[in-house]
Amino acid sequence: MRKNLNKLATLALSGMMVMSMAMPAFAAIPSDELNVKFTKKLFVDGETLAPRTTFNFKITNGAAGDWDYLGKDNQMHNMKTLAGIGGVTVEHGAKFAPARGTAEEFGKVDGDVHYFEADAAIKLDSTVFDRAEYGTYTYNLTEINDKYEGVNYSTSEFKIYVTKFHDETGDHLVTKVVRTKLANTKLTEEQQKKYLNEKVSVIYNNYGRPTPPPENPDIPPVTPPGHEDPNDTTHVVHIAKKITGNGSNESKKFKFEVYVIPASTTGVTENEREQYAVINEGAENLPNNAVISASTQNEYDNGTADKVTFDAGQGKGIKITGLTKGDKVVVKEIDSDTSYTVTAGEDESNYTTTGSMQAGSRINKTAIDVDNDRQLDFNVLKNEAKVVVTNTKGNVTPTGIVMNVAPYALMLAVAGGLGVVFVNRKKEEE
């Protein structure tokens, strides 16, 4: 009996020792180790508002393998990694929205580079890692292409390495995001090593900047000269007034309404609208920081579409920024003076030929029709389109061209009459 009790006591003591040794494995992981942030940096052209979208990411379990990494000793090391076990998700994507009327309305500035920034975050589930064995777990991270107009999404690929270890304070997690594939294939070997081996803190995208800074791992290289640049995706269109005709008043102002109907609303933040900046180029009665929100064709048809209203005189107008290929711009003259006829067309005088790119139309119409309501529309194709709305008024009189020579005819008639009088007087004197 006594022997049995001794055996039981020994077993109990052994169990207690095992439990005490195992306790650190069940210690709570600090909460600040369960949230990992990284920055989304978006290059822009400096006159475009931030896109109203969220950059989202996909995380999947990775396979076991090897991780070559740069240690604190500045030496390369190799680590065997374990397959992902779940427990790693995207807490939130990088959300952008226009900041109207602020100092950074068109982005932060670094030299000649304009950009927007927003944070995304990865969340680790402590219940998964609390009971996981010590080691480094592998996950795959990619950016989701949500097809927001004008955004060049990153095709780089990333690994997430989550290392669980133990020290005197308990269990801990260290999470690193590392690039394993570069979208920019033109980087030097030294640059590739840098971006493939260092911890990722920023993931880059481009939104309309024609030439993003060249050393960017997540943006494809600049298009060779002579080809249309796929990075130049956000466009500006100028709308100006021209007054002509011998019966016109060149100091007159004409009132306009302008609308934008986007080609696509894919990727736009739910229950929100794209916004386009309207910059004054001599127009009057245009509010500061004017913005047009995107509308649907149906909203325009039923009179509920968003718009900007302004007055424009000779050579004056506005420019709209942040448009993308296929966006529809509607211009409506609402001036009450119908004695002027209205025509419209693209001013190509500022276009030049560059390389193999053909000068010419930046919109989808070579001649823009104006309907009976003095309304016109066109779709943007390329940057820096100039659309001129012309008001013409001629001075046609009932007698036509005769009126143009009447003063001279009268002078001749008077001279002739005076000649007859002179001749008659001379005869009388004789």
C-alpha positions in Angstrom: 0.0 0.0 0.0 2.8 2.3 1.0 4.7 1.6 -2.2 1.6 2.4 -4.2 1.2 5.7 -2.4 4.9 6.6 -3.1 4.3 5.8 -6.7 1.3 8.0 -6.9 3.1 10.8 -5.1 6.0 10.5 -7.6 3.6 10.6 -10.5 1.8 13.6 -9.1 5.1 15.4 -8.5 6.3 14.6 -12.1 3.0 15.9 -13.5 3.3 19.1 -11.6 6.8 19.6 -12.9 5.7 18.9 -16.4 2.8 21.3 -16.1 5.1 24.0 -14.6 7.5 23.6 -17.5 4.7 23.8 -20.0 3.1 26.9 -18.5 5.2 29.4 -20.5 3.8 27.9 -23.7 0.4 29.0 -22.6 1.4 32.5 -21.5 -0.5 35.3 -23.1 1.3 36.8 -26.1 1.5 40.6 -25.7 -1.2 42.4 -27.6 1.2 44.8 -29.3 2.7 41.8 -31.1 -0.6 40.8 -32.6 -1.0 43.8 -34.9 1.5 44.6 -37.7 1.2 47.8 -39.8 2.7 48.6 -43.1 2.3 51.7 -45.3 0.8 52.0 -48.8 2.5 54.8 -50.8 0.7 56.0 -53.9 2.5 58.2 -56.4 0.4 60.9 -58.1 0.8 63.7 -60.6 0.3 66.6 -58.1 -3.0 67.8 -59.4 -5.2 64.8 -58.8 -7.2 64.1 -55.6 -6.7 60.9 -53.7 -8.6 57.9 -55.0 -11.7 57.0 -53.1 -10.8 53.4 -52.6 -9.2 50.9 -50.2 -6.2 48.8 -51.2 -6.9 45.2 -50.0 -4.6 42.2 -49.5 -4.9 38.4 -49.6 -3.1 36.2 -47.1 -2.8 32.4 -47.5 -0.8 29.7 -45.7 2.6 29.2 -47.1 4.6 26.0 -47.5 7.5 24.9 -45.3 10.9 25.9 -46.7 14.0 28.0 -46.3 14.3 31.7 -45.5 17.4 33.6 -46.3 17.5 36.7 -44.3 19.8 39.5 -43.2 20.5 39.4 -39.5 21.3 42.1 -37.0 25.0 41.3 -37.5 24.5 42.4 -41.2 25.2 38.8 -42.3 23.0 36.5 -44.3 21.4 33.6 -42.4 19.3 30.7 -43.3 16.3 29.5 -41.4 14.1 26.5 -41.9 10.5 27.6 -41.8 7.2 25.8 -41.0 4.0 25.8 -43.1 1.4 28.4 -42.1 -1.2 27.3 -39.6 -3.8 30.1 -40.1 -4.3 32.8 -37.6 -3.0 35.6 -39.8 -5.5 37.9 -41.5 -5.8 41.4 -42.9 -7.2 43.6 -40.1 -7.8 46.4 -42.5 -6.6 47.6 -45.9 -5.1 51.0 -46.8 -8.0 53.4 -47.2 -7.7 56.6 -49.2 -10.2 59.5 -49.6 -9.9 63.0 -51.0 -8.9 65.6 -48.5 -10.6 68.7 -49.9 -9.3 72.1 -49.0 -6.2 70.9 -47.1 -2.5 71.5 -47.6 -2.2 67.9 -48.8 -5.2 67.9 -51.1 -3.0 66.8 -54.0 -0.6 64.8 -51.9 2.5 65.1 -49.8 5.6 66.5 -51.6 9.1 65.2 -51.6 11.1 67.2 -54.1 9.1 66.9 -57.4 7.4 63.8 -56.2 3.7 63.9 -55.0 2.3 61.0 -53.1 -0.5 59.9 -50.8 0.0 57.5 -47.8 -2.3 55.2 -45.8 -1.7 52.3 -43.4 -2.8 48.7 -43.7 -2.6 46.2 -40.8 -2.1 42.5 -40.4 -3.8 40.8 -37.4 -2.5 37.7 -35.6 -4.9 35.4 -33.7 -3.4 34.7 -30.3 -5.6 31.6 -29.8 -3.8 30.0 -32.8 -0.3 30.9 -31.7 -0.7 30.4 -28.0 -0.5 26.6 -28.4 1.7 26.5 -31.5 5.2 25.0 -31.3 8.2 27.4 -31.4 9.5 28.2 -34.8 8.9 30.4 -37.9 5.6 30.1 -39.8 5.2 31.1 -43.5 2.4 32.9 -45.2 1.8 34.4 -48.7 0.7 38.0 -49.1 -0.5 39.6 -52.4 -2.3 42.8 -53.3 -5.8 42.4 -54.6 -6.5 44.2 -57.9 -9.8 45.9 -57.3 -9.7 47.6 -60.7 -10.2 51.1 -59.5 -9.9 53.5 -62.5 -6.3 54.7 -63.1 -4.6 52.7 -60.4 -1.6 50.5 -61.4 -1.8 47.7 -58.8 1.3 46.0 -57.5 2.2 42.6 -58.9 5.0 42.1 -56.4 4.7 39.0 -54.1 5.4 38.9 -50.4 6.0 36.4 -47.6 4.9 36.9 -44.0 7.2 35.2 -41.5 5.8 34.8 -38.0 8.4 33.6 -35.5 7.3 32.3 -32.1 10.0 32.2 -29.4 10.3 32.2 -25.6 12.3 34.3 -23.1 12.2 35.0 -19.4 9.0 37.1 -19.8 7.0 34.5 -21.7 6.1 33.8 -25.3 6.5 36.3 -28.1 5.9 36.8 -31.8 8.0 38.6 -34.3 6.4 39.2 -37.7 8.2 40.3 -40.8 6.9 41.0 -44.3 9.5 40.3 -47.1 9.3 40.7 -50.9 9.9 37.5 -52.8 9.1 38.8 -56.3 9.6 42.3 -57.7 7.2 44.0 -60.1 10.0 46.3 -61.3 12.3 43.9 -63.3 14.7 46.7 -64.3 16.3 47.2 -60.9 20.0 46.6 -60.6 21.3 43.5 -58.9 22.2 45.5 -55.8 18.7 47.1 -55.6 17.1 43.7 -56.0 19.1 42.3 -53.1 18.1 45.3 -51.0 14.4 44.9 -51.7 14.3 41.1 -51.5 16.0 40.8 -48.2 14.9 43.7 -46.1 11.8 43.9 -44.1 9.0 45.6 -46.0 7.5 48.7 -44.4 6.1 50.3 -47.5 4.3 48.8 -50.6 4.2 51.2 -53.6 1.6 51.9 -56.2 1.1 54.4 -59.0 -1.9 56.5 -59.7 -1.4 58.7 -62.7 2.2 59.9 -62.3 3.7 59.6 -65.8 7.2 58.8 -64.5 7.1 57.4 -61.0 10.5 57.4 -59.1 12.5 54.7 -60.9 13.8 52.8 -57.8 10.4 51.3 -56.8 10.2 47.5 -56.5 6.4 47.4 -56.8 5.9 49.6 -59.9 6.8 48.4 -63.4 9.6 50.2 -65.2 8.9 53.4 -67.2 7.6 52.7 -70.7 10.3 53.3 -73.4 10.1 56.6 -75.3 7.8 56.6 -78.2 5.1 54.5 -76.6 2.0 55.5 -74.6 2.9 55.4 -71.0 0.6 53.0 -69.0 1.5 54.9 -65.9 -0.1 58.1 -67.2 -3.6 57.1 -66.3 -5.1 60.2 -64.8 -6.0 63.0 -67.2 -6.7 66.7 -67.2 -9.2 68.3 -69.6 -9.4 72.1 -70.2 -12.7 73.7 -71.1 -12.5 77.3 -72.4 -14.9 79.9 -73.9 -14.4 81.6 -77.3 -16.5 84.5 -78.5 -16.6 85.4 -82.2 -18.6 87.1 -84.9 -19.1 90.7 -86.0 -22.2 91.0 -83.9 -20.7 89.6 -80.7 -19.8 91.2 -77.4 -16.4 89.9 -76.4 -16.7 91.2 -72.9 -19.8 89.1 -72.3 -19.8 86.1 -69.8 -21.6 82.9 -70.4 -22.8 80.5 -67.6 -21.9 76.8 -67.7 -22.7 73.6 -65.8 -20.3 70.7 -65.9 -20.8 67.1 -64.9 -18.7 63.9 -64.9 -20.0 60.4 -65.5 -17.2 57.9 -64.9 -16.5 55.0 -67.2 -16.5 52.6 -64.2 -17.2 52.6 -60.5 -15.4 49.4 -59.7 -13.3 49.5 -56.6 -14.9 52.7 -55.3 -15.4 52.7 -51.5 -19.0 51.5 -50.7 -21.6 54.3 -50.6 -18.9 56.8 -51.8 -18.2 58.6 -55.1 -15.1 59.5 -57.0 -14.2 63.1 -56.9 -12.6 65.4 -59.5 -10.9 68.7 -58.8 -12.0 71.7 -60.7 -9.3 74.3 -61.1 -10.0 77.9 -62.1 -8.5 79.1 -65.3 -10.1 82.6 -65.3 -13.7 81.6 -64.7 -15.9 83.6 -62.4 -18.3 82.6 -59.6 -16.4 79.4 -59.1 -16.1 78.3 -55.4 -12.6 77.7 -54.0 -11.6 74.0 -53.9 -14.4 73.2 -56.3 -15.0 69.5 -56.8 -17.3 67.4 -59.0 -18.5 64.2 -57.6 -19.1 61.3 -60.0 -22.7 60.8 -61.1 -24.6 58.2 -63.1 -26.2 58.8 -66.5 -29.6 58.2 -64.9 -28.9 60.9 -62.2 -28.0 63.3 -64.9 -31.1 62.5 -66.9 -33.4 63.1 -63.9 -31.6 66.2 -62.7 -30.0 64.9 -59.5 -26.4 64.7 -60.7 -23.6 66.7 -59.0 -22.2 69.7 -60.9 -20.1 72.8 -60.8 -21.4 76.1 -62.2 -19.3 79.0 -63.4 -19.2 82.0 -65.7 -16.6 82.2 -68.5 -15.6 85.1 -70.8 -13.3 85.2 -73.8 -10.5 82.7 -73.4 -11.4 81.8 -69.9 -12.6 78.6 -68.3 -11.6 75.7 -66.0 -9.7 72.4 -66.0 -10.9 69.2 -64.5 -8.3 66.8 -63.0 -8.3 63.1 -62.0 -10.3 61.9 -65.0 -9.4 58.5 -66.5 -9.8 57.0 -69.9 -13.5 56.7 -71.0 -14.8 59.2 -68.4 -17.7 61.2 -69.8 -17.7 65.0 -69.4 -21.0 66.9 -69.9 -20.9 70.6 -70.5 -24.1 72.6 -70.6 -24.4 76.3 -71.4 -27.3 77.8 -69.5 -27.0 81.4 -70.6 -30.3 82.9 -71.6 -28.9 84.8 -74.7 -29.9 82.5 -77.5 -28.8 85.0 -80.2 -25.5 83.3 -80.1 -25.0 80.0 -81.9 -22.9 77.4 -79.9 -20.3 75.1 -81.4 -17.6 73.0 -79.8 -14.4 71.2 -80.7 -11.0 70.2 -79.6 -8.2 72.7 -79.8 -5.2 70.7 -81.1 -2.8 73.7 -81.5 -0.8 72.7 -78.4 -0.2 69.1 -79.5 3.1 68.0 -80.8 4.4 64.7 -82.1 6.7 62.8 -79.7 8.5 59.7 -81.0 5.9 57.4 -82.5 3.0 59.0 -80.6 0.7 60.7 -82.9 -0.4 64.2 -82.1 -4.1 64.9 -82.1 -7.2 63.9 -80.4 -7.3 63.5 -76.6 -11.0 62.9 -76.7 -13.3 60.5 -78.5 -14.7 63.1 -80.9 -13.1 65.2 -83.6 -16.2 67.3 -83.8 -18.4 67.8 -80.8 -22.1 68.0 -81.4 -24.1 70.6 -79.5 -27.8 69.8 -79.1 -30.8 72.1 -78.9 -30.4 72.5 -75.2 -26.9 73.9 -75.8 -25.4 70.8 -74.3 -22.3 68.8 -75.4 -20.4 65.8 -74.1 -17.2 63.9 -74.8 -15.1 61.0 -73.4 -11.6 61.6 -72.3 -8.9 59.4 -73.9 -5.6 61.1 -73.1 -4.1 63.8 -70.9 -4.3 67.5 -71.6 -7.3 67.7 -73.8 -8.5 71.2 -74.7 -12.1 71.7 -75.5 -13.3 75.1 -76.8 -16.9 76.1 -76.6 -17.5 78.8 -79.2 -20.3 81.4 -79.2 -20.8 83.1 -82.5 -23.0 86.1 -83.3 -23.1 87.7 -86.8 -24.6 91.1 -87.7 -26.7 90.3 -90.7 -28.8 93.3 -91.8 -32.0 93.3 -94.0 -30.1 94.9 -96.9 -27.2 92.6 -96.7 -24.0 93.6 -98.3 -25.5 96.8 -99.7 -25.3 98.3 -96.3 -21.6 97.7 -96.2 -21.1 99.9 -99.3 -23.9 102.4 -98.6 -21.7 105.1 -97.1 -19.5 105.0 -100.1 -22.4 105.1 -102.6 -23.9 108.1 -100.7 -20.6 109.9 -101.0 -20.5 109.3 -104.7 -24.1 110.4 -105.1 -23.4 113.7 -103.3 -20.3 114.3 -105.3 -22.2 113.6 -108.5 -24.9 116.0 -107.4 -22.4 118.7 -106.7 -20.9 118.1 -110.1 -24.2 118.7 -111.9 -24.8 121.9 -109.9 -21.4 123.1 -110.8 -21.8 122.4 -114.5 -25.2 124.1 -114.6 -23.9 127.3 -112.9 -21.1 127.4 -115.3 -23.5 127.3 -118.3 -25.6 130.1 -116.8 -22.6 132.3 -116.5 -21.7 131.7 -120.1 
